[in-house]
Amino acid sequence: MINQNLERLPEITNDSFYRLHNDKSRYLVLVGGGGSGKSVFAAQKVVRRVAGRRKHRILVVRKVAKTLRESCFALARGVISDFGLTNLFRVNKSDMTIRHANGNEIIFAGLDDVEKLKSIYNITSIWIEEASEIEDTDFRQLDIRLRGESDSYKQIILSLNPVYHGHWILQEFVGPNWTAKKPNTTVHHSTFKDNRFLDEEQKEVLEAFKDVDEYYYTVYCLGEPGVLGKTIFPAKIVSERIAYLRNKKPLKRGFFAYEYEDEKIVDSSIKWVD
């Protein structure tokens, strides 16, 4: 029965993500804009693995525990229903755990719930939702927890919006043109255009950011890293320039001095120092 229901996988999985069901990299980085379907896919992969091979305890985390109930926990329950496997899972709403009839578990915990995290052992894979919220030190601790013998591959899924160029996840894992910078890593980039299940109204909301908020348009519509705070040049130009330079050979570097008045550089004051 399990295999029959999981045959619906192509029907309920977006084409862009489908091949990732078989991805076995230790780090699977799902980065993209709003409404791209990356979180739904992560939930699908977690449920599929738990419904298949035995001896799985998959940990699903966010920075804050209270944000899990209406996001990852709800997504996983929806995916179970989509697969037609509701009768094979037992959902404990109070402690946010989901157990399959084969004994496998999905455990949901916030990084702020220290005591609960301490009590969780024998983790076989991890999904970090809204991974841009967590610090690199949080990630290192989770990475350390994923160890020991296992009947299946171990994987950490990181799903996130590319909130800004300097974010540690982009710096550590992502190379030019959304390639993988780190060994044993798969990077997947997506936008709302990759989600065939997204309704037209939501598409219009995302595209409307172009006229009202440049940062939101860049990050949530285009799925590209944004530029935070005030900049001397328009955020879009800065973002495009950084993206361009990432694909170029290393440049010679130096220092220059300038005067800054009324949020503008005084052109005549620019001079190279070194």
C-alpha positions in Angstrom: 0.0 0.0 0.0 2.8 2.4 0.8 4.5 2.0 -2.5 1.2 2.3 -4.4 0.5 5.6 -2.7 4.0 6.9 -3.2 3.5 6.4 -6.9 1.7 9.8 -6.7 5.1 11.4 -6.2 5.3 12.8 -9.8 1.7 14.1 -9.5 2.3 16.1 -6.3 5.9 17.1 -6.7 7.0 20.1 -8.8 9.2 19.1 -11.7 12.1 21.2 -10.6 12.4 19.3 -7.4 11.5 15.8 -8.4 15.1 14.5 -9.0 16.0 15.6 -5.5 14.0 12.8 -4.0 17.0 10.6 -4.9 19.6 13.1 -3.8 21.9 11.6 -1.1 24.2 14.5 -0.5 24.9 15.2 3.2 23.9 18.9 2.6 20.9 19.7 0.5 20.5 23.5 0.2 17.1 24.6 -1.1 17.4 28.3 -1.7 14.9 30.5 -3.5 12.1 33.0 -3.5 8.7 33.0 -1.8 6.1 30.5 -3.0 8.7 28.4 -4.9 7.6 25.1 -3.3 11.0 24.4 -1.5 9.5 23.9 1.9 6.7 21.7 0.6 9.3 19.6 -1.2 11.4 19.3 2.0 8.3 18.0 3.8 7.6 15.6 0.9 11.1 14.1 1.1 10.9 13.7 4.9 7.6 12.0 4.8 8.6 9.8 1.9 11.7 8.6 3.7 9.9 7.9 6.9 7.2 5.9 5.0 9.8 3.8 3.3 13.0 2.3 4.9 12.9 1.5 8.6 14.9 3.0 11.4 14.4 6.7 10.7 14.2 9.5 13.3 14.1 12.7 11.3 14.5 16.0 13.2 12.7 19.1 11.9 13.9 22.4 13.4 13.4 26.1 13.3 15.0 28.8 15.3 12.0 29.3 17.6 9.8 26.3 18.6 6.4 28.2 18.5 6.8 28.9 14.8 6.9 25.2 13.9 3.2 24.3 14.5 1.7 26.4 11.7 4.6 25.8 9.3 6.6 22.5 9.2 4.3 20.5 11.4 1.2 21.6 9.3 3.1 21.0 6.1 4.1 17.4 7.0 0.5 16.6 8.0 -0.7 18.0 4.7 1.8 15.9 2.7 0.8 12.8 4.6 -2.7 13.4 3.5 -1.6 14.1 -0.1 0.1 10.7 -0.2 -3.0 9.1 1.1 -1.1 7.7 4.1 -3.1 9.2 7.0 -4.1 5.8 8.4 -0.4 4.8 8.7 0.7 7.8 10.8 -0.1 8.8 14.4 0.1 12.5 15.0 0.8 13.8 18.5 -0.2 17.5 18.4 0.9 18.3 22.0 4.6 17.4 21.6 4.7 17.8 17.8 5.8 14.3 16.8 4.6 12.1 14.0 5.1 8.3 14.1 4.7 5.9 11.2 3.3 2.3 11.7 6.8 1.0 11.0 8.2 2.8 14.0 9.8 5.7 12.2 9.5 9.2 13.7 9.5 12.8 12.7 10.3 15.1 15.6 9.7 18.8 15.5 11.8 21.1 17.8 12.9 24.7 18.1 16.5 25.6 18.7 15.3 27.6 21.7 13.9 24.4 23.3 17.2 23.2 24.8 15.8 20.5 27.0 13.8 18.8 24.2 16.8 18.9 21.9 19.0 17.3 24.6 16.5 14.4 24.9 16.5 13.6 21.1 19.0 10.9 20.1 19.7 8.6 17.1 18.8 11.2 14.5 19.2 9.9 11.0 18.5 13.2 9.0 17.6 16.8 9.7 15.5 19.5 8.0 16.2 23.1 9.0 13.3 25.3 7.8 14.0 29.1 7.4 17.6 28.2 7.8 18.6 31.9 7.3 17.2 32.5 10.8 19.9 30.3 12.5 23.5 31.1 13.3 26.4 29.1 12.0 27.1 27.9 15.5 23.5 26.4 15.7 24.2 24.6 12.4 27.5 23.2 13.6 25.8 21.7 16.7 23.1 20.1 14.5 25.8 18.8 12.1 27.6 17.1 15.0 24.4 15.4 16.2 24.0 13.7 12.8 26.5 10.8 13.3 26.8 7.1 13.9 25.7 4.0 12.0 22.6 4.2 9.9 20.8 2.0 7.4 20.3 4.9 5.0 22.1 8.1 4.0 22.3 11.0 6.4 21.2 14.4 5.1 20.7 17.9 6.4 18.1 19.9 4.3 18.4 23.7 4.6 15.5 25.6 3.1 15.8 29.4 3.0 15.2 32.6 1.2 18.5 34.3 0.1 18.1 37.2 2.5 21.4 38.9 1.8 24.7 38.2 0.0 26.8 38.0 3.1 24.7 35.4 4.9 26.9 32.6 6.2 25.0 29.8 4.4 25.5 31.4 1.0 29.1 32.1 1.8 29.8 28.5 3.0 27.7 26.4 0.6 26.8 28.4 -2.6 29.1 29.1 -5.5 28.6 31.1 -8.7 25.4 30.4 -10.6 24.0 28.4 -7.7 26.6 25.7 -7.8 27.8 23.9 -4.7 30.9 25.3 -3.1 31.3 22.6 -0.4 31.9 18.9 -1.0 29.0 16.5 -0.6 26.6 19.3 -1.2 23.7 19.9 -3.6 22.4 23.4 -4.1 19.0 23.9 -5.7 17.6 27.3 -6.7 13.9 28.0 -7.3 11.4 30.8 -7.7 7.6 30.9 -7.8 7.8 30.1 -11.5 8.9 26.6 -10.5 5.8 26.0 -8.5 2.9 24.8 -10.7 0.6 24.7 -7.7 0.8 28.4 -6.9 -2.3 30.4 -7.6 -2.4 33.4 -9.8 -3.2 35.8 -6.9 -0.1 34.9 -5.0 2.0 35.2 -8.2 0.6 38.8 -8.6 1.5 39.6 -5.0 5.1 38.6 -5.6 5.5 40.4 -8.9 3.9 43.6 -7.4 6.9 44.0 -5.1 8.8 45.3 -8.2 7.0 48.6 -7.8 6.8 48.9 -4.1 9.8 47.3 -2.4 13.1 46.5 -4.2 14.5 44.3 -1.5 11.3 42.1 -1.3 11.2 41.9 -5.1 14.8 40.8 -5.3 14.6 38.2 -2.5 11.0 36.9 -2.6 10.1 37.2 -6.3 13.5 36.7 -8.1 14.9 34.5 -5.4 18.2 36.4 -5.5 20.2 37.6 -2.5 19.1 41.0 -1.3 21.0 44.0 -0.1 20.1 45.2 3.5 20.2 48.7 4.9 21.1 52.0 3.2 23.5 51.8 0.3 25.2 54.6 -1.7 24.0 52.9 -4.9 20.5 51.5 -5.5 20.1 48.0 -4.0 19.3 46.4 -7.3 22.4 47.8 -8.9 24.5 46.6 -6.0 22.9 43.1 -6.1 23.4 42.8 -9.8 27.0 43.9 -9.6 27.9 41.5 -6.8 26.2 38.6 -8.8 28.3 39.6 -11.9 31.6 39.8 -10.0 31.0 36.4 -8.4 31.3 34.9 -11.8 34.5 36.8 -12.7 38.2 36.0 -12.0 39.5 37.5 -8.7 40.1 41.2 -9.0 43.0 43.2 -7.7 42.1 44.8 -4.5 43.0 48.2 -3.0 41.8 51.0 -0.7 40.5 54.5 -1.5 39.4 57.4 0.5 36.4 59.7 -0.1 34.2 62.3 1.6 30.5 61.5 2.2 27.9 64.3 2.4 24.1 64.2 2.3 24.1 60.4 1.7 26.3 60.9 -1.4 30.0 60.4 -2.2 31.7 63.7 -3.2 33.2 62.7 -6.6 36.1 65.1 -6.4 37.2 63.7 -3.1 37.9 60.1 -4.3 41.6 59.1 -4.2 43.4 55.8 -4.1 45.3 55.1 -1.0 46.9 51.7 -1.7 
